[in-house]
Amino acid sequence: MVKDLIEILFQCVVAIDGRALLILLALALGALCWVACSYYTRLWHKRFHVRAQHHVLCAIAAVLTAMFTVTFRAVANLEYIANEIIEQWSENLVKDNVWNSRTYGIAFYAVKERFPDQFGGVPEPGRQDSYIPFNNDAMMQTCVETYVNEARSNFSTHRPFLDRMLRARPGISEKEIQSDIRIFFDNNPGQIYPLNRAVNIAAKHIRENLLIQSPKTVWKTRWILVFLFLAVQMIPFGTIGYCASKNLDK
């Protein structure tokens, strides 16, 4: 998840307008942080002077401040970046032959487990003439729901940060599934329902569900960044403060 977060934040930074001005501001705030980290102990210990090792900690605090400034601003682009990622994921899923083949096998056996009597003489997955019979609405529903669940799992695997932020929901309307299947059979009587349509339904459903929620990613991610920033800044400031407090006893 951390890798996914870093990659997304990098894309957000790249998409910033006026990066040069933002970097100058970040450097200025970093420098102020260095000064603050160097001198704040004078509030209770006026004779304490930071040493070289303390300045290393001040430098760390300054760098963290500069990075936080840039990323906090960059997160404003997160909704746009998230929407692009979601759209690209749904397009790639439809074209992913390995995923389609594996999911077909899962759906085949899921339907067969519920309706074993409907699979007499039906070729197993891996054979060119293999198919999933749709002899009733429940079989259709089981098959397409399997595709939706597998699509959701695929998004969670490839985009764990966005999945955690957005919580893609696998539920899908039974009427939506059956409507598409009936439309196909009305227009193509006697043919086998092509499961690439099920993939499209699954990808479309997950994509629309995620896009509705994508505005939440901005404020959620900013809260995470603020928490991480404060938590990590406690290390250099806390260490220097501890050294100053110990020096009071001398």
Contacts in CASP RR format, 6 or more apart in sequence:
PFRMAT RR
TARGET T0000
AUTHOR 0000-0000-0000
METHOD contacts of the structure
MODEL  1
MVKDLIEILFQCVVAIDGRALLILLALALGALCWVACSYYTRLWHKRFHV
RAQHHVLCAIAAVLTAMFTVTFRAVANLEYIANEIIEQWSENLVKDNVWN
SRTYGIAFYAVKERFPDQFGGVPEPGRQDSYIPFNNDAMMQTCVETYVNE
ARSNFSTHRPFLDRMLRARPGISEKEIQSDIRIFFDNNPGQIYPLNRAVN
IAAKHIRENLLIQSPKTVWKTRWILVFLFLAVQMIPFGTIGYCASKNLDK
1 160 0 8 1.000
1 161 0 8 1.000
1 164 0 8 1.000
4 159 0 8 1.000
4 160 0 8 1.000
4 161 0 8 1.000
4 162 0 8 1.000
5 161 0 8 1.000
8 78 0 8 1.000
8 81 0 8 1.000
8 82 0 8 1.000
8 85 0 8 1.000
8 161 0 8 1.000
8 162 0 8 1.000
9 71 0 8 1.000
9 74 0 8 1.000
9 75 0 8 1.000
11 77 0 8 1.000
11 81 0 8 1.000
12 71 0 8 1.000
12 74 0 8 1.000
12 75 0 8 1.000
12 76 0 8 1.000
12 77 0 8 1.000
12 78 0 8 1.000
12 81 0 8 1.000
13 19 0 8 1.000
13 70 0 8 1.000
13 71 0 8 1.000
13 74 0 8 1.000
15 74 0 8 1.000
15 77 0 8 1.000
15 80 0 8 1.000
15 81 0 8 1.000
16 22 0 8 1.000
16 70 0 8 1.000
16 73 0 8 1.000
16 74 0 8 1.000
16 77 0 8 1.000
22 69 0 8 1.000
22 70 0 8 1.000
22 73 0 8 1.000
23 70 0 8 1.000
25 69 0 8 1.000
26 65 0 8 1.000
26 66 0 8 1.000
26 67 0 8 1.000
26 69 0 8 1.000
26 70 0 8 1.000
27 66 0 8 1.000
29 65 0 8 1.000
29 66 0 8 1.000
29 69 0 8 1.000
30 61 0 8 1.000
30 62 0 8 1.000
30 63 0 8 1.000
30 65 0 8 1.000
30 66 0 8 1.000
30 69 0 8 1.000
31 62 0 8 1.000
32 65 0 8 1.000
33 58 0 8 1.000
33 61 0 8 1.000
33 62 0 8 1.000
33 64 0 8 1.000
33 65 0 8 1.000
34 58 0 8 1.000
34 59 0 8 1.000
34 61 0 8 1.000
34 62 0 8 1.000
37 57 0 8 1.000
37 58 0 8 1.000
37 61 0 8 1.000
37 62 0 8 1.000
37 236 0 8 1.000
37 237 0 8 1.000
37 240 0 8 1.000
38 50 0 8 1.000
38 54 0 8 1.000
38 55 0 8 1.000
38 58 0 8 1.000
40 237 0 8 1.000
40 240 0 8 1.000
40 241 0 8 1.000
41 48 0 8 1.000
41 50 0 8 1.000
41 240 0 8 1.000
41 241 0 8 1.000
41 244 0 8 1.000
42 48 0 8 1.000
44 244 0 8 1.000
44 248 0 8 1.000
45 244 0 8 1.000
45 245 0 8 1.000
45 247 0 8 1.000
45 248 0 8 1.000
48 243 0 8 1.000
48 244 0 8 1.000
48 247 0 8 1.000
50 58 0 8 1.000
50 240 0 8 1.000
54 240 0 8 1.000
54 243 0 8 1.000
57 235 0 8 1.000
57 236 0 8 1.000
57 239 0 8 1.000
57 240 0 8 1.000
58 236 0 8 1.000
58 240 0 8 1.000
60 235 0 8 1.000
60 236 0 8 1.000
61 233 0 8 1.000
61 236 0 8 1.000
61 237 0 8 1.000
64 229 0 8 1.000
64 232 0 8 1.000
64 233 0 8 1.000
65 229 0 8 1.000
65 233 0 8 1.000
68 225 0 8 1.000
68 229 0 8 1.000
71 225 0 8 1.000
72 222 0 8 1.000
72 225 0 8 1.000
72 226 0 8 1.000
75 218 0 8 1.000
75 221 0 8 1.000
75 222 0 8 1.000
75 225 0 8 1.000
76 218 0 8 1.000
78 217 0 8 1.000
78 218 0 8 1.000
78 221 0 8 1.000
79 214 0 8 1.000
79 215 0 8 1.000
79 217 0 8 1.000
79 218 0 8 1.000
82 162 0 8 1.000
82 166 0 8 1.000
82 210 0 8 1.000
82 214 0 8 1.000
82 217 0 8 1.000
83 211 0 8 1.000
83 214 0 8 1.000
85 159 0 8 1.000
85 162 0 8 1.000
86 162 0 8 1.000
86 207 0 8 1.000
86 210 0 8 1.000
86 211 0 8 1.000
86 214 0 8 1.000
87 207 0 8 1.000
89 155 0 8 1.000
89 158 0 8 1.000
89 159 0 8 1.000
89 207 0 8 1.000
90 203 0 8 1.000
90 204 0 8 1.000
90 206 0 8 1.000
90 207 0 8 1.000
91 203 0 8 1.000
93 99 0 8 1.000
93 151 0 8 1.000
93 154 0 8 1.000
93 199 0 8 1.000
93 202 0 8 1.000
93 203 0 8 1.000
94 196 0 8 1.000
94 199 0 8 1.000
94 200 0 8 1.000
94 203 0 8 1.000
99 150 0 8 1.000
99 154 0 8 1.000
100 195 0 8 1.000
100 196 0 8 1.000
100 199 0 8 1.000
101 125 0 8 1.000
103 146 0 8 1.000
103 147 0 8 1.000
103 150 0 8 1.000
103 199 0 8 1.000
104 125 0 8 1.000
104 132 0 8 1.000
104 195 0 8 1.000
105 125 0 8 1.000
106 146 0 8 1.000
106 150 0 8 1.000
107 132 0 8 1.000
107 142 0 8 1.000
107 143 0 8 1.000
107 146 0 8 1.000
107 147 0 8 1.000
107 150 0 8 1.000
107 195 0 8 1.000
107 198 0 8 1.000
108 124 0 8 1.000
108 125 0 8 1.000
108 130 0 8 1.000
108 132 0 8 1.000
109 125 0 8 1.000
110 142 0 8 1.000
110 143 0 8 1.000
110 146 0 8 1.000
111 118 0 8 1.000
111 132 0 8 1.000
111 133 0 8 1.000
111 139 0 8 1.000
111 142 0 8 1.000
111 143 0 8 1.000
111 146 0 8 1.000
112 118 0 8 1.000
112 119 0 8 1.000
112 122 0 8 1.000
114 138 0 8 1.000
114 139 0 8 1.000
114 142 0 8 1.000
115 135 0 8 1.000
115 136 0 8 1.000
115 138 0 8 1.000
115 139 0 8 1.000
118 133 0 8 1.000
118 135 0 8 1.000
118 139 0 8 1.000
119 133 0 8 1.000
122 130 0 8 1.000
122 131 0 8 1.000
122 132 0 8 1.000
122 133 0 8 1.000
123 129 0 8 1.000
123 130 0 8 1.000
123 131 0 8 1.000
124 130 0 8 1.000
131 192 0 8 1.000
132 139 0 8 1.000
132 143 0 8 1.000
132 193 0 8 1.000
132 195 0 8 1.000
133 139 0 8 1.000
134 140 0 8 1.000
134 143 0 8 1.000
134 181 0 8 1.000
134 193 0 8 1.000
137 174 0 8 1.000
137 178 0 8 1.000
140 177 0 8 1.000
140 178 0 8 1.000
140 181 0 8 1.000
140 193 0 8 1.000
141 174 0 8 1.000
141 177 0 8 1.000
141 178 0 8 1.000
143 195 0 8 1.000
143 198 0 8 1.000
144 172 0 8 1.000
144 177 0 8 1.000
144 181 0 8 1.000
144 198 0 8 1.000
144 201 0 8 1.000
144 202 0 8 1.000
145 170 0 8 1.000
145 171 0 8 1.000
145 172 0 8 1.000
145 177 0 8 1.000
147 195 0 8 1.000
147 198 0 8 1.000
147 199 0 8 1.000
147 201 0 8 1.000
147 202 0 8 1.000
148 170 0 8 1.000
148 171 0 8 1.000
148 172 0 8 1.000
148 201 0 8 1.000
148 202 0 8 1.000
148 205 0 8 1.000
148 206 0 8 1.000
149 170 0 8 1.000
150 202 0 8 1.000
151 170 0 8 1.000
151 199 0 8 1.000
151 202 0 8 1.000
151 203 0 8 1.000
151 205 0 8 1.000
151 206 0 8 1.000
152 168 0 8 1.000
152 169 0 8 1.000
152 170 0 8 1.000
152 206 0 8 1.000
155 162 0 8 1.000
155 163 0 8 1.000
155 168 0 8 1.000
155 206 0 8 1.000
155 210 0 8 1.000
156 163 0 8 1.000
156 168 0 8 1.000
162 210 0 8 1.000
162 217 0 8 1.000
165 216 0 8 1.000
165 217 0 8 1.000
165 220 0 8 1.000
165 221 0 8 1.000
166 210 0 8 1.000
166 213 0 8 1.000
166 214 0 8 1.000
166 216 0 8 1.000
166 217 0 8 1.000
167 213 0 8 1.000
168 206 0 8 1.000
168 209 0 8 1.000
168 210 0 8 1.000
169 209 0 8 1.000
170 206 0 8 1.000
171 205 0 8 1.000
172 201 0 8 1.000
172 202 0 8 1.000
172 205 0 8 1.000
176 201 0 8 1.000
176 205 0 8 1.000
177 201 0 8 1.000
180 197 0 8 1.000
180 201 0 8 1.000
181 193 0 8 1.000
184 191 0 8 1.000
184 193 0 8 1.000
184 194 0 8 1.000
184 197 0 8 1.000
185 191 0 8 1.000
185 193 0 8 1.000
END
